[in-house]
Amino acid sequence: MTDRTKIVINGAGEVGWNAAELIAVTSPNDSLELVLIDIPESTLAGKARKLKEVIKAMQFNNQYRNITITSAFNNDPHLEDYLEGASLVINAAGFPRNREFMYKGKPTTFTERSQLDVANSENTMAIAHLVGKYAKGALFLQV
């Protein structure tokens, strides 16, 4: 039985997606578990499927790589299960600038960087707390 490397990416937008794709196709570990966590459920499931297709297409000489892709949502009651055993947690989550989104139950548009910093720091602290609790020993990368 080989050891599996577990990497959790919180925020599957452009930065998180690109990180997941690069990790999946360049990882030297043949037994990799990637977990993508994000809020918009509809796009996340599609990105997980796309990532599986990219991995399949990039396999040279038909070598099988045991890569598991899991998608979870920020309000998932099993979030701690997804974090447990992770060796790396990448936090790429963040609110967009100059676009409307739901923030604390209200439609909101942040136009100033300082507004984003406050809202994003709340998310960073929340995921950092969960990593400290459920993924002890994991490297936490904030991007």
Order of alpha helices (4+ residues) and beta strands (2+ residues): beta-alpha-beta-alpha-beta-alpha-beta-beta-beta-alpha-beta
